[in-house]
């Protein structure tokens, strides 16, 4: 769902997973939920929401090992950091070009 640009749907699906798991999965999945929320806000053009959710997501995702859950986390985290830097550097809502392939196993 996330890679297809269905960010709200990904958020909702991950929330169901988050509710049923213990740490460290719970903390990690919360980071994914917040990354999805940031992208949903990006689609809606809500700059402060993008920044808030990306900052929160990165706190959690940066704490995970690079191969946690068999995901391409290093590239995904680098992308999220770049997205955050891009949005923070702009006074207007700038939607950078990005590829949604990061969560492929």
GROMACS elastic network, one bead per residue, 0.5 to 0.9 nm:
[ bonds ]
;  ai    aj funct       b0    kb
    1     4     6  0.50623   500
    1     5     6  0.64620   500
    1     6     6  0.50599   500
    1     7     6  0.67917   500
    1     8     6  0.88049   500
    1     9     6  0.66109   500
    1    10     6  0.52903   500
    1    13     6  0.88194   500
    2     5     6  0.52529   500
    2     6     6  0.53801   500
    2     7     6  0.52722   500
    2     8     6  0.84449   500
    2     9     6  0.78100   500
    2    10     6  0.53759   500
    2    11     6  0.82606   500
    2    36     6  0.69264   500
    2   100     6  0.74140   500
    2   101     6  0.89074   500
    2   103     6  0.80625   500
    3     6     6  0.74008   500
    3     7     6  0.83617   500
    3    99     6  0.82536   500
    3   101     6  0.58029   500
    3   102     6  0.75526   500
    3   103     6  0.72035   500
    3   104     6  0.84141   500
    4     7     6  0.81152   500
    4   100     6  0.72303   500
    4   101     6  0.89211   500
    5     8     6  0.87213   500
    5    10     6  0.87349   500
    5    39     6  0.83336   500
    5    40     6  0.86778   500
    5   100     6  0.74884   500
    6     9     6  0.54411   500
    6    10     6  0.61763   500
    6    11     6  0.86782   500
    6    36     6  0.86132   500
    6    40     6  0.82140   500
    7    11     6  0.60419   500
    7    12     6  0.86080   500
    7    35     6  0.87234   500
    7    36     6  0.50397   500
    7    37     6  0.67367   500
    7    38     6  0.85566   500
    7    39     6  0.62634   500
    7    40     6  0.53987   500
    7    43     6  0.89506   500
    8    12     6  0.62714   500
    8    13     6  0.86892   500
    8    36     6  0.67739   500
    8    37     6  0.67847   500
    8    39     6  0.85240   500
    8    40     6  0.60842   500
    9    12     6  0.51121   500
    9    13     6  0.61687   500
    9    14     6  0.85789   500
    9    36     6  0.87206   500
   10    13     6  0.50976   500
   10    14     6  0.60177   500
   10    15     6  0.83788   500
   10    32     6  0.88031   500
   10    33     6  0.74690   500
   10    36     6  0.65097   500
   10    37     6  0.88363   500
   11    14     6  0.53181   500
   11    15     6  0.60840   500
   11    16     6  0.88883   500
   11    32     6  0.77067   500
   11    34     6  0.75954   500
   11    35     6  0.83854   500
   11    36     6  0.54699   500
   11    37     6  0.64285   500
   11    40     6  0.89055   500
   12    15     6  0.50766   500
   12    16     6  0.66164   500
   12    33     6  0.78851   500
   13    16     6  0.53802   500
   13    17     6  0.67529   500
   13    18     6  0.88379   500
   13    33     6  0.87671   500
   14    18     6  0.60066   500
   14    19     6  0.86268   500
   14    29     6  0.65338   500
   14    30     6  0.78320   500
   14    32     6  0.73515   500
   14    33     6  0.60505   500
   15    19     6  0.61972   500
   15    20     6  0.88487   500
   15    29     6  0.77215   500
   15    30     6  0.75002   500
   15    33     6  0.66594   500
   16    19     6  0.53233   500
   16    20     6  0.67394   500
   17    20     6  0.53990   500
   17    21     6  0.64926   500
   17    25     6  0.89582   500
   17    26     6  0.80701   500
   17    29     6  0.75094   500
   18    21     6  0.56336   500
   18    22     6  0.80759   500
   18    25     6  0.74368   500
   18    26     6  0.51318   500
   18    27     6  0.80315   500
   18    28     6  0.86296   500
   18    29     6  0.57648   500
   18    30     6  0.65443   500
   18    33     6  0.86565   500
   19    22     6  0.84057   500
   19    26     6  0.75197   500
   20    26     6  0.81617   500
   21    24     6  0.84609   500
   21    25     6  0.62383   500
   21    26     6  0.55737   500
   22    25     6  0.59811   500
   22    26     6  0.53628   500
   22    27     6  0.83345   500
   23    27     6  0.60967   500
   23    28     6  0.80795   500
   24    27     6  0.55733   500
   24    28     6  0.63467   500
   24    29     6  0.86923   500
   24    64     6  0.85731   500
   25    28     6  0.50916   500
   25    29     6  0.59029   500
   25    30     6  0.83820   500
   25    69     6  0.88190   500
   26    29     6  0.52793   500
   26    30     6  0.61310   500
   26    31     6  0.87788   500
   27    30     6  0.51623   500
   27    31     6  0.65725   500
   27    60     6  0.63483   500
   27    61     6  0.83820   500
   28    31     6  0.51585   500
   28    32     6  0.66538   500
   28    33     6  0.88554   500
   28    57     6  0.87533   500
   28    60     6  0.59247   500
   28    61     6  0.60347   500
   28    63     6  0.82640   500
   28    64     6  0.69467   500
   28    68     6  0.88139   500
   29    33     6  0.61651   500
   29    34     6  0.85833   500
   29    60     6  0.85833   500
   29    61     6  0.85919   500
   30    34     6  0.62052   500
   30    35     6  0.86141   500
   30    57     6  0.73480   500
   30    60     6  0.74048   500
   30    61     6  0.87522   500
   31    34     6  0.50999   500
   31    35     6  0.61847   500
   31    36     6  0.86594   500
   31    53     6  0.88912   500
   31    54     6  0.87277   500
   31    56     6  0.70511   500
   31    58     6  0.67708   500
   31    59     6  0.76159   500
   31    60     6  0.51005   500
   31    61     6  0.55363   500
   32    36     6  0.62001   500
   32    37     6  0.85587   500
   32    57     6  0.66007   500
   32    60     6  0.85479   500
   32    61     6  0.75287   500
   33    36     6  0.51422   500
   33    37     6  0.61845   500
   33    38     6  0.86647   500
   33    53     6  0.89731   500
   33    57     6  0.76405   500
   34    38     6  0.61143   500
   34    39     6  0.86638   500
   34    52     6  0.89413   500
   34    53     6  0.52324   500
   34    54     6  0.66780   500
   34    55     6  0.87733   500
   34    56     6  0.66793   500
   34    57     6  0.50043   500
   34    58     6  0.86823   500
   35    38     6  0.50566   500
   35    39     6  0.64117   500
   35    40     6  0.87084   500
   35    50     6  0.86996   500
   35    53     6  0.63853   500
   35    54     6  0.58144   500
   35    55     6  0.89607   500
   35    56     6  0.82919   500
   35    57     6  0.54665   500
   35    58     6  0.80456   500
   35    80     6  0.79235   500
   36    39     6  0.51444   500
   36    40     6  0.62079   500
   36    41     6  0.86617   500
   36    53     6  0.84659   500
   36    54     6  0.89634   500
   36    57     6  0.89811   500
   37    41     6  0.62003   500
   37    42     6  0.85025   500
   37    49     6  0.81950   500
   37    50     6  0.76319   500
   37    53     6  0.63917   500
   37    54     6  0.83606   500
   38    41     6  0.50872   500
   38    42     6  0.61111   500
   38    43     6  0.87505   500
   38    49     6  0.64134   500
   38    51     6  0.72195   500
   38    52     6  0.76437   500
   38    54     6  0.57432   500
   38    57     6  0.85285   500
   39    43     6  0.62320   500
   39    44     6  0.85880   500
   39    50     6  0.67642   500
   39    53     6  0.86986   500
   39    54     6  0.86517   500
   40    43     6  0.51707   500
   40    44     6  0.64119   500
   40    45     6  0.87331   500
   40    46     6  0.88556   500
   40    49     6  0.89906   500
   40    50     6  0.80665   500
   41    45     6  0.60558   500
   41    46     6  0.51747   500
   41    47     6  0.71866   500
   41    48     6  0.85142   500
   41    49     6  0.57454   500
   41    50     6  0.54424   500
   41    53     6  0.86487   500
   42    45     6  0.50311   500
   42    46     6  0.60358   500
   42    47     6  0.68148   500
   42    49     6  0.78721   500
   42    50     6  0.58163   500
   42    93     6  0.82262   500
   42    94     6  0.87634   500
   42    95     6  0.70045   500
   43    46     6  0.78570   500
   43    95     6  0.82523   500
   44    47     6  0.87445   500
   45    49     6  0.88011   500
   45    50     6  0.84560   500
   45    93     6  0.61453   500
   45    94     6  0.83193   500
   45    95     6  0.81636   500
   46    49     6  0.54663   500
   46    50     6  0.64261   500
   46    51     6  0.89615   500
   46    93     6  0.73175   500
   47    50     6  0.51563   500
   47    51     6  0.63565   500
   47    52     6  0.87014   500
   47    87     6  0.70977   500
   47    88     6  0.83812   500
   47    91     6  0.88954   500
   47    92     6  0.77416   500
   47    93     6  0.56425   500
   47    94     6  0.83895   500
   48    51     6  0.51613   500
   48    52     6  0.60864   500
   48    53     6  0.85628   500
   48    88     6  0.89422   500
   49    52     6  0.51420   500
   49    53     6  0.60172   500
   49    54     6  0.83384   500
   50    53     6  0.54231   500
   50    54     6  0.59660   500
   50    55     6  0.85040   500
   50    84     6  0.77640   500
   50    87     6  0.78307   500
   51    54     6  0.52481   500
   51    55     6  0.60988   500
   51    56     6  0.86181   500
   51    84     6  0.62248   500
   51    87     6  0.71289   500
   51    88     6  0.69697   500
   52    55     6  0.53778   500
   52    56     6  0.63350   500
   52    57     6  0.86448   500
   53    56     6  0.51328   500
   53    57     6  0.59654   500
   53    58     6  0.85291   500
   54    58     6  0.60130   500
   54    59     6  0.86346   500
   54    80     6  0.69781   500
   54    81     6  0.80400   500
   54    83     6  0.83982   500
   54    84     6  0.63997   500
   55    58     6  0.53025   500
   55    59     6  0.64488   500
   55    81     6  0.87080   500
   55    84     6  0.76030   500
   56    59     6  0.53839   500
   56    60     6  0.68581   500
   56    61     6  0.88745   500
   57    60     6  0.54265   500
   57    61     6  0.60282   500
   57    62     6  0.83004   500
   57    80     6  0.87432   500
   58    62     6  0.54115   500
   58    63     6  0.81247   500
   58    77     6  0.71577   500
   58    80     6  0.74649   500
   58    81     6  0.76450   500
   59    62     6  0.56052   500
   59    63     6  0.66028   500
   60    63     6  0.53953   500
   60    64     6  0.70734   500
   61    64     6  0.54369   500
   61    65     6  0.85869   500
   61    73     6  0.79495   500
   61    77     6  0.70754   500
   62    65     6  0.78371   500
   62    66     6  0.85542   500
   62    73     6  0.87060   500
   62    74     6  0.88224   500
   62    77     6  0.69852   500
   64    67     6  0.80398   500
   64    68     6  0.62076   500
   64    73     6  0.83451   500
   65    68     6  0.52925   500
   65    73     6  0.80564   500
   65    74     6  0.88819   500
   66    70     6  0.86646   500
   66    71     6  0.79197   500
   66    72     6  0.72693   500
   66    73     6  0.53200   500
   66    74     6  0.56004   500
   67    70     6  0.51915   500
   67    71     6  0.58267   500
   67    72     6  0.66495   500
   67    73     6  0.64007   500
   67    74     6  0.80543   500
   68    71     6  0.61925   500
   68    72     6  0.84203   500
   68    73     6  0.73435   500
   69    72     6  0.89925   500
   69   105     6  0.83816   500
   70    73     6  0.84214   500
   70   104     6  0.87839   500
   70   105     6  0.56883   500
   71    74     6  0.86900   500
   71    76     6  0.87636   500
   71   102     6  0.79490   500
   71   103     6  0.58493   500
   71   104     6  0.63380   500
   72    75     6  0.59276   500
   72    76     6  0.63120   500
   72    77     6  0.87448   500
   72   102     6  0.60963   500
   72   103     6  0.60582   500
   72   104     6  0.66981   500
   72   105     6  0.65230   500
   73    77     6  0.57869   500
   73    78     6  0.82836   500
   73   102     6  0.74698   500
   73   103     6  0.75283   500
   74    77     6  0.52847   500
   74    78     6  0.61110   500
   74    79     6  0.85556   500
   75    78     6  0.50698   500
   75    79     6  0.60835   500
   75    80     6  0.86290   500
   75   102     6  0.65953   500
   76    79     6  0.50418   500
   76    80     6  0.62025   500
   76    81     6  0.86517   500
   76   101     6  0.85596   500
   76   102     6  0.51041   500
   76   103     6  0.70982   500
   77    81     6  0.61073   500
   77    82     6  0.84935   500
   77   102     6  0.88881   500
   78    81     6  0.51236   500
   78    82     6  0.61351   500
   78    83     6  0.85652   500
   79    82     6  0.50538   500
   79    83     6  0.60868   500
   79    84     6  0.85851   500
   79    98     6  0.82106   500
   79   102     6  0.83546   500
   80    84     6  0.60937   500
   80    85     6  0.85430   500
   81    84     6  0.50923   500
   81    85     6  0.61107   500
   81    86     6  0.85393   500
   82    85     6  0.50826   500
   82    86     6  0.60679   500
   82    87     6  0.86235   500
   83    86     6  0.50913   500
   83    87     6  0.61793   500
   83    88     6  0.84984   500
   83    95     6  0.87499   500
   83    96     6  0.71956   500
   83    98     6  0.85570   500
   84    87     6  0.52653   500
   84    88     6  0.59758   500
   84    89     6  0.84257   500
   85    88     6  0.51889   500
   85    89     6  0.59874   500
   85    90     6  0.87503   500
   86    89     6  0.52589   500
   86    90     6  0.65632   500
   86    94     6  0.76380   500
   86    95     6  0.85773   500
   86    96     6  0.73533   500
   87    90     6  0.54260   500
   87    91     6  0.79579   500
   87    92     6  0.81443   500
   87    93     6  0.67891   500
   87    94     6  0.62138   500
   87    95     6  0.76682   500
   87    96     6  0.81988   500
   88    91     6  0.74037   500
   89    92     6  0.89837   500
   90    93     6  0.67774   500
   90    94     6  0.66510   500
   91    94     6  0.83584   500
   95    98     6  0.87818   500
   99   102     6  0.76971   500
  100   103     6  0.77765   500
  101   104     6  0.60529   500
  102   105     6  0.85320   500
